[in-house]
Amino acid sequence: MSFFLSALGLMMVFEGIPYFCFPKKVKAFAEKLPEIPDSTLRVVGFFSYDDRVVGCLYRRRKECLIV
């Protein structure tokens, strides 16, 4: 459980970096979001999600083989 909470905290840190370092660029990007077609956002979201899931599964499988 502590590993999960550590990973969740690290994710929150990484997600907060753009807002802290580049607030003007984040606002400009947010203004452009309505112009992007829904299909494009779905494709980007799917591949982003898919890459993370596959990466986690691969890493988990690799750890099981090492131990």
N, C-alpha and C positions, 0 to 999 in steps of 0.2 A: 504494500500500500504506500509506503514512503517513496518508493521509486516512481509510482504513478503521480504522486503529489509533486515530486521534484520535476518530473517531466512536464506536468501541467504548469508549474511555475516558470520553467524555462521557456515554454511556449508563449506564456503571457509576456515575458521579457522581450522575446523576439518580435512579437506582434506590436509591442509598444514603441520599439525603436524608431520606425518611420514617423510616428506622430510626434515624438520628442525631437528628432533631428531635422525633419523636413516637413513642418506643419503646413507651409504654403503649398508645397507640391502635393501633399495628401488632399488638401482642399480642392486644388485644381483637378486632380484625378477624380475626386468625388463628383465634381460638376460635370465631367465628361461621361460618367457612367450611364446616364439615361440615353446617350447617343449610341451606345454600343448595343447591337441587337441581342435579344435574349438568347438566341441559339449560340452565339459566340460565347456569352458568359457561361452557358451550360457546358459547352465543350471545354472551356478553360477550367471550370470548376471540377468537372469529371476527371480530367487528366491530373489535376492537382491532387485531388482526393486519391485517385488510383495510384499515383506515384508514391504517396505516403504509405498507403496500405501495403503495397507490394514491398516497399523498402522495409517496413516493420516486420512483415512476414519473413522476408529473406534474412534479415538480421537475426530474428528469433530462431530460424532454422539453423543458421550458421552457428549460433551459440550452443544449440543443442548438439550439433555434431562435434564441437570442440570438447565439450564436457563429457 
